[in-house]
């Protein structure tokens, strides 16, 4: 069974540009999460989808970030316009069961560098 | 404000010895705790978890201990193997997942 995949693996853009990250969860997983890790710091929650609906987007830093999950399958996270502080590794995770007792399966991450 | 803290950024242990990774948290409402292991260029992978109603959970060489009164949990790996070298993240589950900053474990052959 394929795991969580993310595209691209790396992205280098200039400040002010737009970048779109994609996450394909494990097939059948209704729950999809986005996280971000800034260099050397903790992995921070960004948002949680249940199917196509945003269950919790309290971790989204600001309105330059837009996440979508059309059709409840893959998800995209768009940053527009990108700022220097957006640099980091963006992880996507998916799980079957919602709630505190699930095990989330993480993708390899997308390393975003904003110059 | 960081709710889950791993105060040791790195740890080196000799192969065969015990590795102890520590984690502290601030929110007494957390009901589930997890440890994830991460290799370079890969996403974190689930390692072991413990419910807040327990104080110990063991899975092979890995044991997690939870001290609720101290708001502290630890991961014991024994015996440590070179393949255990990775970054270990502690996570706590409340209304969402909160991760620590990670501890980089190096097991020296």
Contacts between the chains, C-beta under 8 A, distances in Angstrom:
chain1	res1	chain2	res2	distance
A	4	B	43	7.0
A	9	B	41	7.9
A	33	B	97	7.5
A	35	B	97	7.9
A	35	B	99	7.6
A	40	B	9	7.8
A	40	B	101	6.9
A	41	B	101	5.7
A	42	B	2	6.2
A	42	B	4	7.0
A	42	B	98	7.7
A	42	B	99	4.9
A	42	B	100	5.7
A	42	B	101	4.6
A	42	B	102	7.6
A	43	B	44	7.3
A	43	B	89	6.4
A	43	B	91	7.9
A	43	B	99	3.9
A	43	B	102	7.9
A	44	B	99	7.3
A	45	B	96	4.8
A	45	B	97	5.7
A	45	B	98	7.1
A	48	B	96	6.9
A	56	B	95	7.3
A	56	B	96	6.0
A	58	B	96	7.3
A	59	B	96	7.1
A	91	B	43	5.5
A	91	B	44	7.3
A	93	B	43	7.4
A	100	B	31	5.4
A	100	B	32	4.5
A	100	B	93	3.9
A	100	B	94	7.2
A	101	B	32	5.8
A	101	B	51	7.7
A	101	B	93	7.5
A	103	B	34	7.7
A	103	B	46	4.7
A	103	B	49	7.4
A	104	B	46	7.2
A	104	B	97	7.2
A	105	B	45	7.9
A	105	B	46	7.5
A	106	B	36	7.6
A	106	B	43	3.2
A	106	B	44	4.8
A	106	B	45	6.9
A	107	B	43	5.0
A	108	B	41	6.5
A	108	B	42	5.3
A	108	B	43	5.0
A	109	B	41	8.0
A	109	B	42	7.9
A	109	B	43	5.5
